[in-house]
């Protein structure tokens, strides 16, 4: 029973996450905005990652949509890039 309940909860969480992502336009659109911002500021992925305070590998995963930054990392992004529309990049 414990195994079934745990997996049921994980499945429920994943459905909620995908519904949340879908309602906000999905990861692909948000990551495209991040890429567009990076290109508009003439920065490399390495420069963006260093200024943001994350590893290059993690930055690449965020930009391609494989991973999502935590709320704390989004706050760090806002501090590192105050002119960027962080809400538009990550929440739409």
SULURJO-V344134 format. One line per field, one symbol per residue. ss: DSSP state (~ for helix, > for strand, _ for the rest). phi: phi as a letter, one per 40 degrees, with the letter a starting at -180 (. if undefined). psi: psi as a letter, one per 40 degrees, with the letter a starting at -180 (. if undefined). A space follows every 50 residues. Layout:
# SULURJO-V344134
ss=???
phi=???
psi=???
This chain:
# SULURJO-V344134
ss=_~~~~~~~~~~~~~~~~~~~~~~__~~~~~~~~~~~~~~~____~~~~~~ ~~___~~~~~~~~~______~~~~~~~~~~_____~~~~~__
phi=.ddcccccccccccccccccccccggcdcccccccccdcccfbccccccc ccgbccdcccccccgcbbccccccccccccbccccccccbbb
psi=dddddddddddddddddddddddeeiddddddddddddddefiidddddd ddfiiddddddddeedihiiddddddddddgdeigddddee.
